[in-house]
Amino acid sequence: MRSYLTVWRLPSAPVLLLSGFAGRLPSSMVPLALLLMVQERTGSFAVAGGVSATFGVATALMAPVLGRLADRRSPRPILLVQSVVYPLLLAVAAVVVLSDAPVWAMLAASAGVGVSNPLVSGTVRALWSRVDPAVRPRAYALDAISTELVFVAGPTAVAALSFLASPSVALAVAGALGVAGALGIASSRPMRAWVPVPAERRPLFATVTAPGMPRILLSGTALMVGIGALEVAVPAFAEAAGSPGMSGLLLAVWSLGSAGGGLWFGARVISTSLPRQYRWGMLGITLGLAPLAAVSSPWLLGILLFLGGTAIAPTLTVQSSLVGSIAPASATTEAFTWLSTVSFGASAIGAAVSGSLIESSAGVAGALVMATAAAAVAVGITLLPGRRPALPSAPRRDVVAA
């Protein structure tokens, strides 16, 4: 754990870690809060799911555009504007839903919230990419762990607030956290010192097609389809086993395994190239998912989820290191934003497909097999031939030539 003190002692590192955590929480809170609000008012899960999905699609479409703008100017003015617009549009969405407005109005309001979703994740990762290379792997590890914990703490907070008050209160809390995170990052010392890197005008998808990036994005897409599928399959497994109350515990154990693996991995000095680390990490996740479909006990499932989860945060840490090494200096925010966009969209697709499989003859086992297959596809993508990224040639603590 001592090695993480070097990250914590960096200027404004506590602000970035805490603000990044707070600013990411709405990504896991708002979709669930909207879903609960709409379902409560309309009685329709179909409408509620559509409104929640619209938020995700709007976020995914807008984020890369804002990421490119942030690289050209600075993320700071974008975050400051979003800290004002985001809570206002959240309030509009709440009023629209609570006033029993038409479905199209709910969809439009949800899209507005998604478009204004603070550009936190890509900005934080871009800032970490500018720290000392010797410290950077541990910074990415802490960032990956923080992201994992977001998807435990966020839904838990929504569930608690909805039970104690109402989904609209959960939505308000999510808005406050988003504003606090955006303002914390915008006012941090590294953000104020941000100097855009001059760059020539690039084609629209130049960052996405940079050598090495397609492989990372495609493999990341396949992986997150599997992760999204598992997030739906685990609660369904618990319900089918007669222990629906264990679903939250099982997901929490899974995330804790990931966090533990991330802490262990980030403290290590790995003498292997990043692409190889990434490939082995994907394989570890696949092997961790493989036995789940054959399990019938929720307790055994919890043990396997914890063990299999230990590979997730390390893999995401290496993924961030790869993107930071590949992305042009003038497009780091955009590159990390594309990664976040892919993760967000692919996870939603995986969840939707998993839900359909669970309700079909394939059942929960079919959804678990699908999650494993998606991770296996991710491994296969890392093995495909193609243009290799121009990683730093000089060996260093986080990159050693293969």
SEMAR-203353 format. One record per residue (C-alpha): z, x, y. Coordinates in steps of 0.5 Angstrom, whole numbers. Example, Ala and Ser with C-alpha at 12.3 -4.5 7.8 and 13.67 -1.06 7.14 Angstrom:
SEMAR-203353
+-------+-------+-------+
|     w |     u |     v |
+-------+-------+-------+
|    16 |    25 |    -9 |
|    14 |    27 |    -2 |
+-------+-------+-------+
***
This chain:
SEMAR-203353
+-------+-------+-------+
|     w |     u |     v |
+-------+-------+-------+
|     0 |     0 |     0 |
|     1 |     6 |     5 |
|    -7 |     7 |     5 |
|    -7 |     0 |     9 |
|    -2 |     2 |    14 |
|    -8 |     7 |    17 |
|   -12 |     0 |    18 |
|    -6 |    -4 |    21 |
|    -5 |     2 |    26 |
|   -12 |     2 |    28 |
|   -13 |    -1 |    36 |
|   -12 |    -8 |    35 |
|   -13 |    -9 |    28 |
|    -7 |   -14 |    27 |
|   -10 |   -18 |    32 |
|   -17 |   -18 |    28 |
|   -14 |   -19 |    22 |
|    -9 |   -25 |    24 |
|   -14 |   -28 |    29 |
|   -20 |   -27 |    24 |
|   -15 |   -31 |    19 |
|   -14 |   -37 |    24 |
|   -21 |   -37 |    26 |
|   -24 |   -38 |    19 |
|   -19 |   -43 |    17 |
|   -23 |   -49 |    20 |
|   -29 |   -47 |    15 |
|   -24 |   -49 |     9 |
|   -21 |   -55 |    13 |
|   -26 |   -59 |    17 |
|   -30 |   -61 |    11 |
|   -24 |   -63 |     7 |
|   -21 |   -67 |    13 |
|   -28 |   -70 |    15 |
|   -29 |   -72 |     8 |
|   -22 |   -75 |     8 |
|   -23 |   -79 |    14 |
|   -30 |   -82 |    13 |
|   -28 |   -84 |     6 |
|   -21 |   -87 |     9 |
|   -25 |   -91 |    14 |
|   -32 |   -93 |    10 |
|   -29 |   -93 |     3 |
|   -35 |   -89 |     1 |
|   -35 |   -82 |    -2 |
|   -43 |   -82 |    -2 |
|   -42 |   -83 |     6 |
|   -36 |   -78 |     6 |
|   -40 |   -73 |     2 |
|   -46 |   -73 |     7 |
|   -42 |   -72 |    13 |
|   -38 |   -66 |    10 |
|   -45 |   -63 |     8 |
|   -48 |   -64 |    14 |
|   -42 |   -60 |    18 |
|   -44 |   -54 |    13 |
|   -52 |   -55 |    13 |
|   -51 |   -55 |    21 |
|   -46 |   -49 |    21 |
|   -51 |   -45 |    16 |
|   -57 |   -46 |    20 |
|   -54 |   -44 |    27 |
|   -50 |   -38 |    25 |
|   -56 |   -33 |    24 |
|   -59 |   -35 |    31 |
|   -52 |   -34 |    34 |
|   -51 |   -28 |    31 |
|   -58 |   -25 |    33 |
|   -56 |   -27 |    40 |
|   -49 |   -24 |    39 |
|   -52 |   -17 |    38 |
|   -57 |   -17 |    44 |
|   -51 |   -19 |    49 |
|   -44 |   -19 |    46 |
|   -41 |   -24 |    41 |
|   -35 |   -25 |    47 |
|   -39 |   -30 |    51 |
|   -41 |   -34 |    45 |
|   -34 |   -34 |    42 |
|   -31 |   -36 |    49 |
|   -36 |   -42 |    50 |
|   -35 |   -44 |    43 |
|   -27 |   -44 |    44 |
|   -29 |   -50 |    49 |
|   -34 |   -53 |    46 |
|   -31 |   -53 |    39 |
|   -25 |   -57 |    40 |
|   -29 |   -62 |    45 |
|   -34 |   -64 |    39 |
|   -28 |   -64 |    34 |
|   -25 |   -70 |    38 |
|   -32 |   -73 |    39 |
|   -33 |   -73 |    31 |
|   -26 |   -76 |    31 |
|   -27 |   -81 |    36 |
|   -34 |   -83 |    32 |
|   -31 |   -84 |    25 |
|   -24 |   -87 |    27 |
|   -28 |   -92 |    31 |
|   -32 |   -94 |    25 |
|   -39 |   -92 |    28 |
|   -45 |   -92 |    24 |
|   -47 |   -87 |    19 |
|   -52 |   -84 |    23 |
|   -47 |   -83 |    29 |
|   -42 |   -80 |    24 |
|   -48 |   -75 |    21 |
|   -50 |   -73 |    29 |
|   -42 |   -72 |    31 |
|   -41 |   -67 |    24 |
|   -47 |   -63 |    26 |
|   -45 |   -62 |    33 |
|   -38 |   -59 |    30 |
|   -42 |   -55 |    25 |
|   -47 |   -52 |    31 |
|   -41 |   -50 |    35 |
|   -37 |   -47 |    29 |
|   -34 |   -41 |    32 |
|   -38 |   -34 |    30 |
|   -31 |   -31 |    27 |
|   -33 |   -28 |    20 |
|   -39 |   -25 |    22 |
|   -36 |   -22 |    29 |
|   -30 |   -19 |    25 |
|   -34 |   -16 |    20 |
|   -39 |   -13 |    25 |
|   -33 |   -10 |    29 |
|   -30 |    -7 |    22 |
|   -37 |    -4 |    21 |
|   -35 |     0 |    27 |
|   -29 |     3 |    25 |
|   -28 |    10 |    22 |
|   -32 |    11 |    15 |
|   -26 |    14 |    12 |
|   -22 |     7 |    14 |
|   -27 |     2 |    13 |
|   -27 |     1 |     6 |
|   -20 |    -2 |     6 |
|   -21 |    -6 |    12 |
|   -27 |    -9 |     9 |
|   -22 |   -10 |     3 |
|   -17 |   -13 |     7 |
|   -22 |   -18 |    10 |
|   -24 |   -20 |     3 |
|   -17 |   -22 |     1 |
|   -16 |   -26 |     8 |
|   -22 |   -30 |     6 |
|   -20 |   -31 |    -1 |
|   -13 |   -34 |     2 |
|   -17 |   -38 |     7 |
|   -20 |   -42 |     2 |
|   -13 |   -43 |    -1 |
|    -9 |   -44 |     5 |
|   -14 |   -49 |     9 |
|   -15 |   -54 |     3 |
|    -7 |   -54 |     2 |
|    -6 |   -55 |     9 |
|   -10 |   -61 |    10 |
|    -7 |   -64 |     4 |
|     0 |   -63 |     7 |
|    -2 |   -66 |    14 |
|    -6 |   -72 |    11 |
|     0 |   -74 |     7 |
|     5 |   -73 |    12 |
|     1 |   -75 |    18 |
|    -7 |   -77 |    17 |
|   -13 |   -73 |    16 |
|   -15 |   -73 |    24 |
|    -8 |   -69 |    25 |
|   -11 |   -64 |    20 |
|   -18 |   -64 |    24 |
|   -14 |   -63 |    30 |
|   -10 |   -57 |    27 |
|   -16 |   -54 |    25 |
|   -19 |   -54 |    32 |
|   -13 |   -51 |    35 |
|   -13 |   -45 |    30 |
|   -21 |   -44 |    31 |
|   -20 |   -44 |    38 |
|   -14 |   -39 |    37 |
|   -18 |   -35 |    33 |
|   -24 |   -35 |    37 |
|   -20 |   -33 |    43 |
|   -16 |   -28 |    40 |
|   -22 |   -24 |    37 |
|   -26 |   -25 |    44 |
|   -20 |   -22 |    48 |
|   -19 |   -16 |    43 |
|   -20 |    -9 |    46 |
|   -25 |    -7 |    41 |
|   -29 |   -14 |    43 |
|   -28 |   -12 |    50 |
|   -31 |    -5 |    49 |
|   -37 |    -8 |    45 |
|   -43 |    -5 |    48 |
|   -50 |    -8 |    45 |
|   -54 |    -3 |    41 |
|   -61 |    -2 |    45 |
|   -67 |    -5 |    40 |
|   -74 |    -7 |    40 |
|   -76 |   -14 |    39 |
|   -76 |   -15 |    32 |
|   -79 |   -21 |    28 |
|   -75 |   -27 |    26 |
|   -73 |   -25 |    19 |
|   -73 |   -17 |    20 |
|   -66 |   -16 |    19 |
|   -66 |   -21 |    12 |
|   -72 |   -17 |    10 |
|   -69 |   -10 |    11 |
|   -69 |    -5 |     5 |
|   -64 |    -7 |     0 |
|   -62 |   -14 |     4 |
|   -66 |   -19 |     0 |
|   -62 |   -16 |    -7 |
|   -55 |   -17 |    -3 |
|   -57 |   -24 |    -1 |
|   -60 |   -26 |    -7 |
|   -55 |   -24 |   -12 |
|   -49 |   -26 |    -7 |
|   -53 |   -33 |    -7 |
|   -52 |   -33 |   -15 |
|   -45 |   -31 |   -15 |
|   -43 |   -36 |   -10 |
|   -47 |   -42 |   -13 |
|   -42 |   -40 |   -19 |
|   -36 |   -40 |   -15 |
|   -37 |   -46 |   -12 |
|   -38 |   -49 |   -19 |
|   -32 |   -47 |   -21 |
|   -28 |   -49 |   -15 |
|   -30 |   -56 |   -17 |
|   -30 |   -55 |   -25 |
|   -22 |   -53 |   -25 |
|   -19 |   -59 |   -22 |
|   -24 |   -63 |   -27 |
|   -21 |   -59 |   -32 |
|   -14 |   -60 |   -30 |
|   -15 |   -68 |   -30 |
|   -19 |   -68 |   -37 |
|   -13 |   -64 |   -39 |
|    -8 |   -69 |   -37 |
|    -5 |   -65 |   -32 |
|    -9 |   -66 |   -25 |
|    -3 |   -64 |   -21 |
|    -4 |   -57 |   -24 |
|   -11 |   -56 |   -20 |
|    -8 |   -53 |   -14 |
|    -4 |   -49 |   -18 |
|   -10 |   -46 |   -22 |
|   -14 |   -45 |   -16 |
|    -8 |   -41 |   -12 |
|    -7 |   -37 |   -18 |
|   -15 |   -35 |   -18 |
|   -15 |   -33 |   -11 |
|    -8 |   -29 |   -12 |
|   -12 |   -25 |   -18 |
|   -17 |   -24 |   -13 |
|   -13 |   -22 |    -7 |
|    -9 |   -17 |   -12 |
|   -15 |   -14 |   -15 |
|   -18 |   -13 |    -7 |
|   -11 |   -10 |    -5 |
|   -12 |    -5 |   -11 |
|   -19 |    -3 |   -10 |
|   -18 |    -2 |    -3 |
|   -13 |     3 |    -4 |
|   -18 |     7 |    -9 |
|   -23 |    13 |    -7 |
|   -29 |    11 |   -12 |
|   -33 |    17 |   -13 |
|   -39 |    12 |   -15 |
|   -45 |     9 |   -10 |
|   -44 |     3 |    -7 |
|   -50 |    -1 |   -11 |
|   -47 |     1 |   -18 |
|   -40 |    -1 |   -15 |
|   -43 |    -8 |   -13 |
|   -47 |    -8 |   -20 |
|   -40 |    -7 |   -24 |
|   -37 |   -12 |   -20 |
|   -42 |   -17 |   -21 |
|   -41 |   -16 |   -29 |
|   -34 |   -16 |   -28 |
|   -34 |   -23 |   -25 |
|   -39 |   -25 |   -30 |
|   -34 |   -23 |   -36 |
|   -28 |   -26 |   -33 |
|   -32 |   -33 |   -33 |
|   -35 |   -32 |   -40 |
|   -29 |   -35 |   -44 |
|   -27 |   -41 |   -39 |
|   -31 |   -46 |   -43 |
|   -28 |   -45 |   -49 |
|   -21 |   -46 |   -47 |
|   -17 |   -52 |   -47 |
|   -10 |   -51 |   -45 |
|    -9 |   -51 |   -37 |
|    -4 |   -45 |   -38 |
|    -9 |   -41 |   -42 |
|   -14 |   -42 |   -36 |
|    -9 |   -40 |   -31 |
|    -8 |   -33 |   -34 |
|   -16 |   -32 |   -35 |
|   -17 |   -35 |   -28 |
|   -12 |   -29 |   -25 |
|   -15 |   -24 |   -30 |
|   -22 |   -26 |   -28 |
|   -21 |   -27 |   -21 |
|   -19 |   -19 |   -20 |
|   -26 |   -17 |   -20 |
|   -28 |   -22 |   -14 |
|   -25 |   -19 |    -8 |
|   -27 |   -12 |   -10 |
|   -34 |   -14 |   -11 |
|   -34 |   -18 |    -4 |
|   -31 |   -11 |    -1 |
|   -37 |    -7 |    -4 |
|   -42 |   -13 |    -1 |
|   -39 |   -12 |     6 |
|   -40 |    -4 |     5 |
|   -47 |    -5 |     3 |
|   -49 |   -10 |     9 |
|   -45 |    -5 |    14 |
|   -49 |     1 |    11 |
|   -56 |    -3 |    11 |
|   -56 |    -7 |    17 |
|   -59 |    -4 |    23 |
|   -54 |    -2 |    28 |
|   -57 |    -7 |    33 |
|   -56 |   -13 |    28 |
|   -50 |   -12 |    25 |
|   -47 |   -19 |    27 |
|   -53 |   -22 |    25 |
|   -53 |   -19 |    18 |
|   -46 |   -21 |    17 |
|   -48 |   -28 |    19 |
|   -53 |   -28 |    14 |
|   -48 |   -26 |     9 |
|   -43 |   -32 |    11 |
|   -49 |   -37 |    12 |
|   -51 |   -35 |     4 |
|   -44 |   -36 |     2 |
|   -43 |   -42 |     5 |
|   -49 |   -46 |     3 |
|   -49 |   -43 |    -4 |
|   -42 |   -45 |    -5 |
|   -44 |   -52 |    -3 |
|   -50 |   -52 |    -8 |
|   -46 |   -50 |   -14 |
|   -40 |   -55 |   -12 |
|   -46 |   -61 |   -12 |
|   -49 |   -58 |   -18 |
|   -42 |   -57 |   -22 |
|   -40 |   -65 |   -20 |
|   -47 |   -67 |   -23 |
|   -46 |   -64 |   -29 |
|   -38 |   -66 |   -30 |
|   -41 |   -73 |   -29 |
|   -46 |   -72 |   -35 |
|   -46 |   -71 |   -42 |
|   -45 |   -63 |   -41 |
|   -38 |   -65 |   -38 |
|   -33 |   -60 |   -35 |
|   -35 |   -54 |   -40 |
|   -42 |   -55 |   -38 |
|   -40 |   -54 |   -31 |
|   -36 |   -48 |   -33 |
|   -42 |   -45 |   -37 |
|   -47 |   -46 |   -31 |
|   -42 |   -42 |   -27 |
|   -42 |   -36 |   -32 |
|   -50 |   -37 |   -32 |
|   -50 |   -36 |   -24 |
|   -46 |   -30 |   -24 |
|   -50 |   -27 |   -30 |
|   -56 |   -28 |   -25 |
|   -53 |   -25 |   -20 |
|   -52 |   -19 |   -25 |
|   -59 |   -19 |   -26 |
|   -62 |   -19 |   -19 |
|   -58 |   -13 |   -18 |
|   -62 |    -9 |   -23 |
|   -69 |   -12 |   -21 |
|   -73 |    -6 |   -18 |
|   -75 |    -6 |   -10 |
|   -74 |    -2 |    -4 |
|   -67 |     2 |    -4 |
|   -63 |     1 |     2 |
|   -63 |     8 |     7 |
|   -55 |     9 |     5 |
|   -52 |    15 |     9 |
|   -54 |    21 |     5 |
|   -48 |    25 |     6 |
|   -42 |    24 |     1 |
|   -36 |    21 |     4 |
|   -30 |    17 |     2 |
|   -34 |    10 |     1 |
|   -41 |    13 |    -1 |
|   -42 |    18 |    -6 |
|   -49 |    19 |    -8 |
|   -51 |    16 |   -15 |
+-------+-------+-------+
***
